[in-house]
Amino acid sequence: MIREKSEAKTEIAPLANKTILVTRSAGQSSKFTELLKKEGAKVIEMPALVITPPSSWHDLDAAITNIDSFDWLILTSTNGVDYFFERLTEKGKDSRALAGVKIAVVGKKTAESLKTCGLTPDFIPPNFVADSLVANFPEKLSGKKVLFPRVETGGREVLVKELNSQGAEVIEVAAYESTCPENIVPEAFLALQNLQIDIITFASSKTVRNFCYLISENKDKLPENCLENICIASIGPQTSQSCHSLLGRVDVEAKEFTLDGLTKAIIKWVGARK
């Protein structure tokens, strides 16, 4: 009796056999890592940001004390949300203190982070980018008092300039600081040294700058061509500008400027080369 063997086709994950270096702050990498692993990738995390409290809470505390005087609160990152609400709690207040303040957020992840605090944003600009916030703002900004908790150093000034140009009074306060790590973590260093990376992802201009700084600091220990055949993947236009400026190219840019969008763009890029 001849037994017929039915061979089930094994579906190969779209990112199988690809090693992806994720450059973000260590605490924020895991969700993106899981997205990529789900698609079959081997992921190595390389922290390129260290998120810490600001050098002083003075300005943020003063703004929280006078929170009733503001018309709008603008939050452009999950870090801004986390540190602002942590400090709000520290000062003996909660989300009810924002009852008379409208909230604008940039990005899907920032909106999700705000919802964990029990609040829904009044406005999210299209395309998930800060540059579209002023152009699409739901009301006239002239005479409005705006609180903008942000990174202490190294942030872009475009948003503040555009808000001011529309007649808003913008109060910028340091809510957190973002700095460069001292070293490349060993797993990432070995993978770069042995030319084992297929794709590097960048989710902000600051990660590009810090990554390039860390590479330059270790150039004597890394192959000269360690980035030559690696796909450079960017989350959006501003990050891509930094990639072009510092790395000379961008191979993948997300159409939707989110981590989900970046994952889809990488899958499309890999699929086109099979």
N, C-alpha and C positions, 0 to 999 in steps of 0.2 A: 504494500500500500504506500503510495507516494503522498506525502503530506506537503501541501502547498504552504509556502511561507509568504505571509503578507507583510511587506515592509512599509511601515508607517513613515511618511516623510517627516523628518525632524526639522522643525522650523528654527532657523538660525536667527538669534536676536540681532537687531540692526547694528548694534555697536559691539558685537562679539569680536574679540581679538584686538580691540582698540584700548590703548592705555591713555587715559585723560588726566591731565594735571589741572586741578581746580584751585584757582587763586582767589581766596576770600579770607575774611577773618575766621579763625578756627571755630568759633561758636556758631557761625552762620553757614558752614559748609555742608553740614550733614544732610539737609533736605535736598539740596542739589545733587549731592553724592548719591543719594538713594534714587533719584530720578534717572541718573545716568547708569547706575548699576542695574536697575530694572530693565534697561535696554541692552544689557549684556556687557557694558564697559567695565574695564578694570579702572578704578579711580584712586588717584593719589592726591591727597590734600596738601597744599602748600600754603600755609597762612602767609598772606602778604599785607595783612592789616592787624593791628592790635587795638582793640576798642577799650578805652578807659574813661573814667570820669574826667571832667575838665579840670584845669588847674585851680579854678575857683567856682563855687556855686553862687557867688554874690549876685550876679546879674539875673540869673534864672530865678533865684529865690525872690528877688525884688519884683520880677515880672509876675510870678505866681501870687505874691501878696496883693498885687494890683490887677489881678486877672479880669476883674469886672470892667476895667477901663478899655479892654480890647474888643474890636469888632470881629477880627478873624485870627485864628491860630493856623499857621501853615506848618505841616510836617512832611518832610521829603524822604524819610528813611525809617526803617524799623528801629534803628538805633535812636533816632530822635524821639520816636514814640516811647520806647522802653525807658529811656533816661528821664524824659519829661514827666511821665506818670509815676515813675519811682520817686522823683523829687516832690511831685504834687502830694503823694502819700506821706512822704517824710515831713512835709509842712502841715500835716493834719487835715488835708483836703482830699476830696475824691472827685469823680467825674461830674458830680452835681455842681461843682464850682464853675463848670463850663457851660452851664445852662443858657447863658446869654451870649455865648461866643460861638460863631460859626467856625467849622473846621474844614480846611482844604488839605488833601493829601496827594502826594505824587506817588503813583505806583500801586499795583494790585496788592503786593506784599505789605506795603505800609497800611493800606486800608484794612487788610486782614488783621494786622497787628493792633490797629485801633479798635477793631471789633472785639478783640479779647479783653479790652478795657471797658466793654459795654457801650461803645459809642459807634455811630455810623457817620461817615463823613458827609458834609453838606455838598462838597464838590470834589470830583476827581477829574483832572484834565485828560483829554484824549491822548492816546499813544503812550501813556504812562511816563511822559517826560516833563521835567520842570519847565522847559522852554515853551511849552504850550499852555502853561498855567495862566499867565497874564492875558494872552491873546483870547482865551476862552473863558475868562473869569465871568461868573454869573451876574455880577453887579458892578456898578462904577466904583472904582477904587479911590477916587478923589475924596480926601477927608477921612478915609478909613484908617483906623489904627490897627496895625498887623503885628502879631508876635511870631517871630521866626526862630525857634530853638534849633540849633544846628551844630555841626562839627566846629570845634574851636579854631583849627587852622587847616588851610589847604582846600577849603570848599570853593565852589565856583561863585562868582559875584554877579553873574548875569541876572539871576532872578531878582535880587535885591535892587539892582539898577532899574530893571523894568518896572517893578512895583513903585519905586520912587518916581519914575518918569510919568506914571499915571496918577500921581498926587497922593499916594498912600504914605502914611507915616510908619516906617518899618523899624521895629525894635528887634535887633539881632542879639541873641544871647547864646552863650556856649552851653550846650547840653551834654556834650561828650567830646572826647578827643580820639583821633585816629592816627596812629603812628606806624612806622615800619618795624617789623621784627628785627632782631639783631642778627639772626642766622637763617639759612635755609634748613628746614627740617631734614634729618638724615635720609629718610625714604625718598623724598623728592630730589635731594642732592645726588644720590646714587643713580636714580633713574635718568637724570639729566646727564650725568657723567658717562653712563653706559648707552646713551642715545636710545632709550627705551620709550620715550614719550611720543605719542602720535598727535595729540591735540592739547593745546593749552587754552583754558577759558578765562576770560576777564569780564567782571561784572561792574567795574567802575574804573574811571581814569586813575584813581589813586592806586588801585591794585596794579595797573600797568606800570606806573611810575616806581612803585616800591619793588615790583618784580625786577624791573630793569636795574634798579640800584643794587639789589641783592646779587644779580648775575654779574654786574660789573665789579662788585666787591670780591667775587669768587672767580674772576676770569682766569687767574693763574692755575686754578684747580679743575676747570671745566674745559672740554674740547672747544676749540675756536668756532666750530660749526654746530654747536649743540642745539641751536634753534633753527638751523637751515631747512630741515625737511619736516618741521612740525607745523601742523595747521593751527593758525591763530584765530580763535573764535571770540567774538565780542557781543555783548548784550544789546548794544545800541549805538547810535551815531556819535555821542560824546566820547564814549569809550573807544570807538573806532578811530576817532581823531587822534587820541593819545597813542593808539597802536601804530597808526601811520607815522606819527611824529617820532616815536621812540624805537619802534621795531621795523618800520619801513613798509609794512603791509598789514592787511586783514584778509583772511581767507573766507571767514563766515561771519555774517552779521544777522542777528535775530530780527525777524520782521515784527514780531510782538516783543516788546522790550521787557521780557520777564524771563525767569529761569526756565519755565515751561517752553517759552518761545525759543530760547537759546538751545534747549535740548532738541526741539523739533528741527531747528536749522542745522544742527550738527548731524542729525540722522539723515536729513536730505543731502547734505554734502557728502557724507560717507556713501550713501546709496548711489549717488551719481558717479562714483568712482569704482563701483564693483563691476 
